[in-house]
Amino acid sequence: MAIVTEAVLRIVSNYESVKTILAAFNSVEDAGTAVSRIISAGIRPVALEFMDKIAVNAIEAGPWGVVDYLPMQRPYS
């Protein structure tokens, strides 16, 4: 049990726009480089998600009915 005696909050502004992007990379290093370049360009992502081949395969095979909807050549095939 705990009692909160003080809290510091930060107010953030709304974003001009929201975009969802799917990108495939040949390696974790390439993905990391892309993230570094995105942040260096002044773009502040709300979220970034890394998924390896095992995670993608599990999602596609899962009960959610996820199917390939983008004509994309996967480097990990």
N, C-alpha and C positions, 0 to 999 in steps of 0.2 A: 504494500500500500504506500502511496506517495501523495504528498500535497504540493501542488504547484504554487509557488509564491511569487514567481515572476516569469514573464514570457516576453520574448522580443519577436516582433512580427515585421515582415518586410512587405511593402506594397509594390506590386509589379503592374506595369501597364499592359493594356491589351495589345496584341500583335496586329500589325497592318494586314497580314494575311496568314493563312495556315495552309501548308502544303504537306502532302504525304508523298514520299518518294521511296521507291524500291530500287535498290542497286545491288548488283552481284559483283563479287571480287574473287580473284584467283587465290588470294591468301589473306590471312588475318593482318599481315603487315600492310598490304595494299589498302585494306579497309581502314586501318589505323591512320595511314597517311591521308586518306580522304577526309577523315574526321578532323585531323589537324588542319588541313587546308580549309575546310568549311569554317572552323572556328577562327582561323587566321584571317579569313575574308570578312569577319565581323558578323557572320550569321550565328545566331544563338539558338540552337535547336532546343525544343522543349523536351524531346526524348530521342534517343538513338537506341536501336535494338540490333544486336548481333545474333545471327542464327547460323549455326553450321549445318552441314549436310544432314546429320542425324536429326536435328531439330526440325528442319524443313520437311524431311521425309515423314517424321512423326505427325506433324500438323496436317500434311496432305493426306495421310492415311487415316486420320482421326475421324470421329463421328460428326465433325462440324461441316462436312461436305465441301471442304476447301479444294478447289481445282485450279489448275493453271489458267489464268485469264489474261496473262500478258504474253505476247509472242516474244519470248526472251531466250537467248541461248545461254544456258547455264554452264559456267566454267567447271562445275563440280560433277557433271554427269558422268 
